[in-house]
Amino acid sequence: MSENISTFAPAKEKPSGFSLQYKVSWMSGLVSGLQNQLERFDSATHLKERVLDSSGTLFSFTHHPLTLYTLHSTPYTLHSTLYTLHSTLYTLNTIMTLFLTSSPTLGWGGDLNPANGFLDELRKALPDTLRCVMITSAPDDEEMTDRMAWEMREIFEHEGLPFDHYEVLDRRTQRYAARMIREANFIILCGGHVPTQNRFFRDINLSEKLKRYDGVIMSISAGSMNCADVVYASPELNGETTDVNYMRFMTGLGLTPINIMPHYQMAAGITLDGLPMWQILNTDSFGRPIYCLPDGSYFKINRLHAYLYGEAYLIRYGVKLQICKNDESKIIY
């Protein structure tokens, strides 16, 4: 992970060199090789345990602190390297501009939030003529979807960003999904209940339809969470923390390896089924690193980099660190 911190520094072009196809092929091979190394170290760790039970001579060797540290820390190091390589592969394959937000507005239905340069960055990324598709998080709730669609249109027009064409993708229009996405240059992924939205995305095969999309995507809350390759769906309804059938990790759109926890200014103090949310997040961070974003912070991801703007925290292996502050930006990959 890069530690470069700047104040909204302009992106630098990637140096010319090998072809994109060659880079992707080479990086994929490196990822595959590291995955094989991980399997070997896992086997070595298990072998160590068997050796300790059967050989007094090797017992003293494998209990040497340096040996134990190497056997246990190397898989974590390789996992970290794999995460970095996967991030690089996403960058190489990205042809769109993706804004992962907690909330893009000032409160519910308010104006677009200018904090941390969001409105300026969005204006720079959007084309002059907007052909927008808003994809709902509640495909069977027509009233809620229509209200969100009306509010979002009003918000953008109030900022001087009118839509030349505006459509809503839900259960009523899903048969036209391929045509709608093909003709759009701006897509909004709404917030809501992560698993419900995830099922709808799979119903319309959205990940496949977005593979050649080269416009702008603005995702909100649950929409941002579902953009990941492996989605982290933190429990949010009563009973989900204790439900053995609730899936906290599921397949997402595959647009980024980044998992976010939105609305962190509120989520940090929530208690669900008797468990504080910070404890749930700390435990789940052993499965995936989690980026916690308060409203007003966001990621901008394009062919060059994944940029983080504003206050943010990273929880990984049960440890939380603040990695960015308001009015700062940071390159994540």
C-alpha positions as CSV (number, residue, x, y, z in Angstrom):
1,M,0.0,0.0,0.0
2,S,1.4,3.4,-1.0
3,E,2.0,5.9,1.8
4,N,2.0,8.9,-0.6
5,I,-0.1,11.7,0.9
6,S,-0.9,14.9,-1.0
7,T,-3.5,17.6,-1.0
8,F,-5.5,16.6,-4.1
9,A,-2.4,16.2,-6.2
10,P,-3.1,15.8,-9.9
11,A,-2.6,12.3,-11.3
12,K,0.6,11.5,-13.2
13,E,0.4,9.5,-16.4
14,K,1.7,5.9,-16.3
15,P,5.0,5.5,-18.0
16,S,4.9,3.9,-21.5
17,G,6.3,0.4,-21.8
18,F,5.0,-3.1,-22.1
19,S,1.5,-3.6,-23.6
20,L,-1.5,-3.7,-21.3
21,Q,-2.1,-7.3,-22.3
22,Y,1.4,-8.3,-21.5
23,K,1.2,-6.5,-18.1
24,V,-2.0,-8.2,-17.1
25,S,-0.7,-11.6,-18.3
26,W,2.5,-11.2,-16.3
27,M,0.7,-10.0,-13.2
28,S,-1.8,-12.8,-13.3
29,G,1.1,-15.3,-13.5
30,L,2.8,-13.7,-10.5
31,V,-0.5,-13.9,-8.5
32,S,-0.9,-17.6,-9.4
33,G,2.7,-18.2,-8.3
34,L,2.2,-16.5,-5.0
35,Q,-1.0,-18.4,-4.3
36,N,1.0,-21.6,-4.8
37,Q,3.6,-20.3,-2.3
38,L,0.8,-19.6,0.2
39,E,-0.3,-23.3,-0.1
40,R,3.3,-24.4,0.5
41,F,3.7,-22.3,3.6
42,D,0.3,-23.5,4.9
43,S,1.6,-27.1,4.4
44,A,4.9,-26.2,6.1
45,T,3.0,-24.8,9.2
46,H,1.0,-28.0,9.5
47,L,4.1,-30.1,9.0
48,K,5.8,-28.2,11.8
49,E,3.0,-29.2,14.2
50,R,3.4,-32.9,13.2
51,V,7.2,-32.7,13.5
52,L,6.9,-31.2,17.0
53,D,4.9,-34.3,18.0
54,S,7.3,-36.9,16.6
55,S,10.9,-35.6,16.8
56,G,12.6,-34.2,19.8
57,T,15.6,-33.0,17.7
58,L,13.5,-31.0,15.3
59,F,11.3,-29.9,18.3
60,S,14.0,-27.6,19.5
61,F,14.7,-26.2,16.0
62,T,11.1,-25.4,15.1
63,H,10.6,-23.8,18.5
64,H,13.4,-21.3,17.7
65,P,11.6,-17.9,17.8
66,L,12.9,-16.8,14.4
67,T,11.6,-20.1,12.8
68,L,8.2,-19.8,14.4
69,Y,7.9,-16.1,13.3
70,T,8.9,-17.0,9.7
71,L,6.4,-19.8,9.5
72,H,3.5,-17.8,10.9
73,S,4.3,-14.3,9.4
74,T,5.2,-15.4,5.8
75,P,1.6,-16.3,4.9
76,Y,0.4,-12.9,6.1
77,T,3.2,-11.2,4.1
78,L,2.2,-13.2,1.0
79,H,-1.5,-12.3,1.5
80,S,-0.6,-8.6,1.7
81,T,1.5,-9.0,-1.5
82,L,-1.4,-10.7,-3.2
83,Y,-3.8,-7.9,-2.2
84,T,-1.4,-5.4,-3.7
85,L,-1.0,-7.4,-7.0
86,H,-4.8,-7.9,-7.3
87,S,-5.2,-4.1,-6.8
88,T,-2.7,-3.5,-9.6
89,L,-4.6,-5.9,-11.9
90,Y,-7.8,-3.9,-11.2
91,T,-6.0,-0.7,-12.1
92,L,-4.7,-2.2,-15.4
93,N,-8.2,-3.4,-16.3
94,T,-10.1,-0.4,-15.3
95,I,-11.6,1.6,-18.1
96,M,-14.2,3.6,-16.1
97,T,-14.0,6.2,-13.4
98,L,-15.6,4.9,-10.1
99,F,-16.5,7.0,-7.1
100,L,-17.1,4.9,-4.0
101,T,-19.0,7.1,-1.5
102,S,-20.5,6.7,1.9
103,S,-23.0,9.4,1.0
104,P,-22.5,11.9,-1.8
105,T,-25.0,14.4,-0.3
106,L,-25.4,16.7,2.7
107,G,-27.8,14.6,4.7
108,W,-30.8,12.7,3.2
109,G,-31.8,14.4,0.0
110,G,-29.5,17.4,0.5
111,D,-27.1,19.0,-2.0
112,L,-24.1,17.2,-3.3
113,N,-21.4,17.4,-0.6
114,P,-18.4,19.6,-1.6
115,A,-16.2,18.2,1.3
116,N,-12.8,16.9,0.3
117,G,-13.2,18.1,-3.2
118,F,-15.9,15.6,-4.1
119,L,-18.1,17.9,-6.2
120,D,-15.1,19.3,-8.0
121,E,-13.7,15.8,-8.8
122,L,-17.1,14.6,-9.9
123,R,-17.6,17.6,-12.2
124,K,-14.2,17.0,-13.8
125,A,-15.0,13.3,-14.5
126,L,-18.5,13.7,-15.8
127,P,-19.1,14.3,-19.6
128,D,-20.9,17.5,-20.8
129,T,-24.0,15.5,-21.8
130,L,-25.3,13.2,-19.1
131,R,-27.1,9.9,-20.0
132,C,-27.8,8.5,-16.6
133,V,-29.1,5.2,-15.3
134,M,-29.9,4.9,-11.6
135,I,-29.8,1.3,-10.4
136,T,-31.9,0.7,-7.3
137,S,-31.1,-1.2,-4.2
138,A,-34.7,-2.2,-3.7
139,P,-35.9,-3.6,-7.0
140,D,-39.3,-4.6,-5.8
141,D,-40.1,-1.5,-3.8
142,E,-41.4,0.8,-6.6
143,E,-42.4,3.7,-4.3
144,M,-39.0,3.9,-2.6
145,T,-37.2,3.6,-6.0
146,D,-39.3,6.3,-7.6
147,R,-38.7,8.6,-4.7
148,M,-34.9,8.1,-4.7
149,A,-34.9,8.6,-8.5
150,W,-36.8,11.9,-8.3
151,E,-34.6,13.2,-5.4
152,M,-31.4,12.3,-7.2
153,R,-32.4,14.0,-10.3
154,E,-33.4,17.1,-8.4
155,I,-30.0,17.1,-6.5
156,F,-28.0,17.0,-9.8
157,E,-30.1,19.6,-11.6
158,H,-29.8,21.9,-8.6
159,E,-26.0,21.7,-9.0
160,G,-26.2,22.7,-12.6
161,L,-25.8,19.1,-13.8
162,P,-29.0,18.3,-15.7
163,F,-29.5,14.9,-17.4
164,D,-30.0,14.7,-21.1
165,H,-31.4,11.2,-20.6
166,Y,-32.4,9.6,-17.2
167,E,-33.6,6.0,-16.6
168,V,-34.3,3.9,-13.6
169,L,-33.2,0.2,-13.5
170,D,-35.4,-1.9,-11.2
171,R,-37.6,-5.0,-11.5
172,R,-39.9,-3.2,-13.9
173,T,-37.1,-2.4,-16.4
174,Q,-34.6,-5.2,-15.9
175,R,-35.3,-6.7,-19.3
176,Y,-33.8,-3.6,-20.8
177,A,-30.7,-3.6,-18.6
178,A,-28.2,-4.4,-21.3
179,R,-29.5,-1.6,-23.6
180,M,-29.7,0.9,-20.7
181,I,-26.1,0.4,-19.6
182,R,-24.8,0.3,-23.1
183,E,-26.3,3.8,-23.8
184,A,-25.4,5.3,-20.4
185,N,-22.3,7.4,-19.6
186,F,-23.2,7.9,-15.9
187,I,-24.4,5.2,-13.6
188,I,-25.6,5.7,-10.0
189,L,-25.6,2.6,-7.7
190,C,-28.0,3.4,-4.9
191,G,-27.6,2.7,-1.2
192,G,-29.8,0.3,0.8
193,H,-29.7,-3.3,2.1
194,V,-26.5,-4.9,0.8
195,P,-27.7,-8.5,0.3
196,T,-30.9,-7.4,-1.4
197,Q,-29.1,-5.2,-3.9
198,N,-26.4,-7.9,-4.4
199,R,-29.1,-10.4,-5.4
200,F,-30.6,-8.0,-7.9
201,F,-27.2,-7.3,-9.4
202,R,-26.8,-11.0,-9.9
203,D,-30.3,-11.3,-11.4
204,I,-29.4,-8.8,-14.1
205,N,-25.9,-10.1,-14.5
206,L,-24.6,-6.6,-13.9
207,S,-20.9,-7.5,-13.4
208,E,-20.8,-8.9,-17.0
209,K,-22.7,-5.9,-18.4
210,L,-20.2,-3.5,-16.9
211,K,-17.0,-5.1,-18.3
212,R,-16.9,-2.8,-21.3
213,Y,-18.5,0.2,-19.7
214,D,-16.2,3.2,-19.9
215,G,-18.2,6.0,-18.3
216,V,-18.5,7.2,-14.7
217,I,-20.1,5.3,-11.8
218,M,-21.1,6.9,-8.5
219,S,-21.9,4.4,-5.9
220,I,-23.6,5.1,-2.6
221,S,-23.2,3.2,0.7
222,A,-24.5,-0.4,-0.1
223,G,-23.8,0.3,-3.8
224,S,-20.2,1.0,-2.9
225,M,-19.9,-2.2,-0.8
226,N,-21.3,-4.3,-3.7
227,C,-18.7,-2.9,-6.1
228,A,-16.0,-5.1,-4.5
229,D,-14.8,-8.4,-5.9
230,V,-15.6,-10.0,-2.6
231,V,-18.3,-8.0,-0.8
232,Y,-18.2,-7.5,2.9
233,A,-21.8,-7.2,4.0
234,S,-21.6,-6.1,7.6
235,P,-24.7,-7.1,9.6
236,E,-27.2,-4.2,9.8
237,L,-30.5,-5.6,10.8
238,N,-31.5,-7.2,14.1
239,G,-30.9,-10.9,14.0
240,E,-28.3,-10.9,11.3
241,T,-25.3,-11.1,13.6
242,T,-26.7,-14.4,15.1
243,D,-28.2,-15.8,12.0
244,V,-25.9,-18.7,10.9
245,N,-27.3,-18.4,7.3
246,Y,-26.4,-14.7,7.0
247,M,-23.5,-14.4,4.5
248,R,-21.0,-11.6,5.4
249,F,-18.9,-12.3,2.4
250,M,-20.4,-12.7,-1.1
251,T,-19.4,-12.2,-4.8
252,G,-19.7,-8.6,-6.0
253,L,-19.3,-6.6,-9.1
254,G,-15.6,-7.0,-9.2
255,L,-14.8,-3.4,-9.9
256,T,-12.3,-3.0,-7.0
257,P,-10.8,-5.1,-4.2
258,I,-11.7,-2.4,-1.7
259,N,-14.2,-3.1,1.0
260,I,-15.8,-0.1,2.7
261,M,-17.9,0.4,5.9
262,P,-20.0,3.5,5.1
263,H,-21.5,6.0,7.5
264,Y,-18.7,5.3,10.0
265,Q,-19.5,8.4,12.0
266,M,-22.7,6.6,13.1
267,A,-21.8,2.9,12.7
268,A,-18.9,3.1,15.2
269,G,-21.4,3.6,18.0
270,I,-24.1,1.1,16.9
271,T,-24.9,-2.0,19.0
272,L,-26.5,-4.9,17.1
273,D,-27.9,-8.0,18.8
274,G,-25.9,-7.1,21.9
275,L,-22.6,-6.7,20.1
276,P,-20.9,-3.3,19.4
277,M,-20.3,-2.7,15.8
278,W,-16.6,-2.1,16.4
279,Q,-16.3,-5.6,17.8
280,I,-18.0,-7.1,14.7
281,L,-15.8,-5.1,12.4
282,N,-12.6,-6.1,14.2
283,T,-13.5,-9.8,14.0
284,D,-14.5,-9.6,10.4
285,S,-11.3,-7.8,9.4
286,F,-9.4,-11.0,9.7
287,G,-11.2,-12.1,6.5
288,R,-10.7,-8.8,4.6
289,P,-9.3,-5.4,5.3
290,I,-12.1,-2.9,5.9
291,Y,-12.0,0.8,5.0
292,C,-14.3,2.8,7.2
293,L,-15.6,6.0,5.7
294,P,-17.6,8.7,7.4
295,D,-20.0,10.7,5.1
296,G,-18.0,13.2,3.1
297,S,-15.1,10.8,2.4
298,Y,-14.8,8.8,-0.8
299,F,-12.6,6.8,-3.2
300,K,-12.0,7.8,-6.8
301,I,-10.7,4.9,-8.9
302,N,-9.5,5.1,-12.5
303,R,-6.9,3.7,-14.8
304,L,-4.1,5.4,-12.9
305,H,-4.8,4.8,-9.2
306,A,-7.3,4.4,-6.4
307,Y,-7.4,7.7,-4.5
308,L,-8.8,8.1,-1.0
309,Y,-10.1,11.5,-0.1
310,G,-10.9,12.6,3.5
311,E,-11.1,11.1,6.9
312,A,-10.8,7.3,6.8
313,Y,-9.8,4.3,9.0
314,L,-8.4,0.9,8.0
315,I,-9.3,-2.1,10.1
316,R,-7.1,-5.1,9.4
317,Y,-6.4,-8.2,11.6
318,G,-8.4,-6.5,14.4
319,V,-6.4,-3.3,14.5
320,K,-7.8,0.1,13.5
321,L,-5.6,2.9,12.1
322,Q,-6.5,6.3,10.8
323,I,-5.0,6.4,7.3
324,C,-6.3,9.7,6.0
325,K,-7.7,13.0,7.3
326,N,-10.1,15.6,6.0
327,D,-8.7,17.8,3.2
328,E,-6.1,15.2,2.4
329,S,-5.8,12.6,-0.3
330,K,-3.9,9.3,-0.4
331,I,-3.0,6.8,-3.1
332,I,-4.2,3.4,-2.0
333,Y,-3.1,1.5,-5.1
